[in-house]
């Protein structure tokens, strides 16, 4: 018989369990890379979620007492985070991107793309199309990038494309959550196959780009995410090469391609040294997001 955790009897308030969570998470030497970067933020996230409170709840509420059932739930979440290394967003079924909440589970990657910085800035100064009527989000996963774009470009139709039928189930849930069903479509497709003949002012993609060596070295938390959404060949660029070869045929003349390749930036520049990739300076940190215009894609088409 397992021993009863003394926290169930000795601790009572939201504040108590935040303190408990911080101390247990810190001792566990966890990796933080899925929306938080420290034990305090994760403990607050888990406790407020179980208490049914928003992330910006008045701190005065921290003295409120938790139900016994809520205490037990929290202890189990702390255990899974520590022993199983499950990222916190999977434990609570929610992640934030561009200031927006998204449902997530282990069928999709957890939203964290630095492309959020470009969305907040309206893709300026690179997007020159006077009006954006159509947007394509390739390898959409949870749909977070495309949905954020749909809320930025309020008149645009947005296609969210993914090869994974399971990921698209999560995507559909997020489309409904943000009430965008009239303008946003989830489409199962191997990149551009199912959108043949369509042209977009903006194509955005956070494709799989982790190379084989990096994947082997990634912390255990990342191995809860779908392999299909992370890896792309030995150098991480198999899918990106396909996007580069095909994107020009699906962009308007004034269109823009935006792609995240993360640490595979070095391999991409080495593979195509003559291509003038514009690497975006990211205010929130990170690297590996490039932009290319439709004109540039056409000019260097034979290099891809």
PyMOL commands that set and color helices and strands:
alter all, ss='L'
color gray80, all
select helices_A, chain A and resi 7-10+14-27+39-50+59-63+68-84+88-92+115-120+144-152+165-177+193-195+212-217+220-224+227-229+238-250+262-271+294-299+301-303
alter helices_A, ss='H'
color red, helices_A
select strands_A, chain A and resi 94-97+100-103+134-138+157-162+184-188+200-205+251-260+278-279+289-293
alter strands_A, ss='S'
color yellow, strands_A
deselect
rebuild
show_as cartoon
